[in-house]
């Protein structure tokens, strides 16, 4: 059983955590994040630390306890250092370009795929086969990276598609003649 919910979230200098009912706001050098937390889990904010406690030991409370703590820790980490994901395009003729807030993917379809970059995310294209996604919200960065990857996820026979930077794609053996 995980006891991650009982670990103290350390709040570094320059970061401010405020609770207003169920709304928790974390302000730091990179920006501000707000999230609604469950009312069942008690949160104790003291100088430089935040502790969580659960009212009972049933399964829902135990799961919620660890989740709440992890979410707050990700918010603190996001406003201090931010999160980033890198995607690679693998395939002949696969390329990407960025025009303003529009990400244009040419990944083997008859027309290029246009994707709008969400507010709060910073997308860079250092070369025509690499996409760098950065932001302060771990959830938003991961969701947008997953949306981009879903446009052409890696296929198992040649490995072509959009994959995360260090993702391993197991290549299957194709059909062989008798």
C-alpha positions as CSV (number, residue, x, y, z in Angstrom):
1,X,0.0,0.0,0.0
2,X,1.3,3.4,-0.9
3,X,1.7,6.0,1.7
4,X,2.4,8.9,-0.6
5,X,-0.4,10.9,0.9
6,X,1.4,11.2,4.2
7,X,4.5,12.8,2.7
8,X,4.8,16.5,3.3
9,X,4.8,18.8,0.3
10,X,7.7,21.2,0.7
11,X,6.9,24.7,-0.5
12,X,10.1,26.5,-1.6
13,X,10.7,30.2,-1.0
14,X,9.0,32.5,-3.5
15,X,6.0,30.1,-3.8
16,X,2.6,30.9,-2.2
17,X,-0.1,28.4,-1.4
18,X,-3.6,29.7,-0.6
19,X,-6.8,27.8,0.1
20,X,-10.2,29.3,-0.3
21,X,-12.8,26.6,0.5
22,X,-12.1,23.8,-2.0
23,X,-10.1,26.0,-4.3
24,X,-6.3,25.9,-3.9
25,X,-4.1,28.5,-5.7
26,X,-0.3,28.1,-6.0
27,X,1.6,31.2,-7.2
28,X,5.3,31.1,-8.1
29,X,7.9,32.6,-10.4
30,X,6.5,30.9,-13.6
31,X,2.9,31.7,-13.0
32,X,-0.2,30.7,-11.1
33,X,-2.3,27.5,-11.0
34,X,-5.7,26.9,-9.4
35,X,-7.4,23.6,-8.8
36,X,-10.5,22.3,-7.0
37,X,-9.7,19.8,-4.2
38,X,-12.0,17.4,-2.5
39,X,-13.5,18.7,0.8
40,X,-13.1,15.3,2.6
41,X,-9.3,15.5,2.7
42,X,-7.9,18.0,5.3
43,X,-5.1,20.2,4.2
44,X,-2.8,21.9,6.8
45,X,-0.8,24.8,5.3
46,X,2.1,25.9,7.5
47,X,5.1,28.0,6.6
48,X,7.1,26.0,4.0
49,X,5.1,22.8,4.2
50,X,1.6,21.3,3.4
51,X,0.3,18.2,5.0
52,X,-2.7,16.1,4.1
53,X,-4.9,13.8,6.3
54,X,-7.8,11.6,5.5
55,X,-10.9,11.0,7.7
56,X,-11.2,7.2,7.2
57,X,-9.3,4.3,5.8
58,X,-11.8,3.2,3.1
59,X,-10.5,2.6,-0.4
60,X,-11.9,5.9,-1.9
61,X,-10.4,8.0,0.9
62,X,-7.0,6.3,0.6
63,X,-6.9,6.8,-3.2
64,X,-8.1,10.4,-2.9
65,X,-5.5,11.1,-0.2
66,X,-2.5,10.2,-2.4
67,X,-4.0,11.9,-5.4
68,X,-4.6,15.2,-3.7
69,X,-1.1,15.3,-2.4
70,X,0.4,14.4,-5.8
71,X,-1.7,17.1,-7.5
72,X,-0.5,19.8,-5.1
73,X,3.1,18.7,-5.4
74,X,2.8,18.9,-9.2
75,X,1.3,22.4,-8.9
76,X,4.2,23.5,-6.8
77,X,6.8,21.9,-9.1
78,X,5.1,23.4,-12.1
79,X,5.2,27.0,-10.9
80,X,8.8,26.6,-9.9
81,X,10.4,24.7,-12.8
82,X,7.6,23.8,-15.2
83,X,7.1,20.6,-17.2
84,X,8.2,19.6,-20.7
85,X,7.7,16.7,-23.2
86,X,9.6,16.1,-26.4
87,X,8.0,14.3,-29.4
88,X,9.9,12.9,-32.4
89,X,8.4,12.2,-35.9
90,X,9.8,9.0,-37.4
91,X,9.0,8.2,-41.0
92,X,10.0,9.2,-44.5
93,X,8.5,12.6,-45.3
94,X,7.1,13.1,-41.8
95,X,7.6,16.7,-40.8
96,X,6.2,19.4,-38.5
97,X,6.1,23.2,-38.6
98,X,4.8,25.9,-36.4
99,X,3.0,28.9,-37.8
100,X,2.0,31.3,-35.0
101,X,-0.2,29.2,-32.6
102,X,-0.9,26.6,-35.3
103,X,1.0,23.3,-35.3
104,X,1.0,21.7,-38.8
105,X,1.8,18.0,-39.0
106,X,2.6,16.2,-42.3
107,X,2.5,12.6,-41.3
108,X,1.4,10.6,-44.4
109,X,-2.2,11.7,-44.7
110,X,-3.5,13.4,-47.9
111,X,-3.7,16.7,-46.1
112,X,-1.6,18.2,-43.3
113,X,-3.1,18.1,-39.8
114,X,-3.6,21.5,-38.2
115,X,-3.7,21.7,-34.4
116,X,-4.2,24.8,-32.3
117,X,-1.7,25.2,-29.4
118,X,-3.7,25.7,-26.1
119,X,-3.2,28.8,-24.0
120,X,-0.6,28.4,-21.3
121,X,1.6,26.0,-23.3
122,X,4.8,26.9,-25.2
123,X,5.5,24.8,-28.3
124,X,8.8,24.9,-30.1
125,X,9.9,23.1,-33.2
126,X,13.8,23.1,-33.2
127,X,13.9,21.0,-36.4
128,X,11.3,19.5,-38.7
129,X,11.0,16.2,-36.9
130,X,11.0,17.4,-33.2
131,X,8.3,19.0,-31.1
132,X,9.0,20.5,-27.6
133,X,6.0,21.1,-25.4
134,X,6.4,23.1,-22.2
135,X,4.1,24.6,-19.6
136,X,3.5,24.9,-15.8
137,X,0.6,22.4,-15.7
138,X,1.7,18.8,-15.9
139,X,-1.8,17.7,-16.9
140,X,-2.1,20.2,-19.8
141,X,1.4,19.4,-21.1
142,X,0.7,15.7,-21.0
143,X,-2.8,16.0,-22.6
144,X,-1.6,18.0,-25.5
145,X,1.4,15.7,-26.1
146,X,-1.0,12.8,-26.1
147,X,-3.3,14.5,-28.6
148,X,-0.3,15.2,-30.9
149,X,0.9,11.6,-30.6
150,X,-2.6,10.3,-31.3
151,X,-2.5,11.9,-34.8
152,X,-0.2,9.1,-35.9
153,X,0.8,6.8,-33.1
154,X,3.8,4.5,-33.8
155,X,2.9,1.4,-35.8
156,X,4.5,-1.9,-34.8
157,X,5.9,-3.1,-38.2
158,X,8.2,-0.2,-39.3
159,X,8.0,2.0,-36.2
160,X,6.7,5.0,-38.2
161,X,4.7,7.6,-36.4
162,X,4.9,10.2,-33.6
163,X,6.5,9.0,-30.4
164,X,7.8,10.4,-27.2
165,X,11.6,11.1,-27.1
166,X,12.7,8.0,-25.2
167,X,9.8,5.8,-26.1
168,X,10.7,2.3,-27.2
169,X,8.5,0.8,-29.9
170,X,8.8,-3.0,-30.2
171,X,9.0,-3.9,-33.9
172,X,7.1,-7.0,-34.9
173,X,8.1,-9.4,-37.6
174,X,5.9,-9.2,-40.7
175,X,4.5,-12.0,-42.7
176,X,7.0,-14.3,-44.4
177,X,6.3,-16.4,-47.5
178,X,6.6,-20.2,-47.4
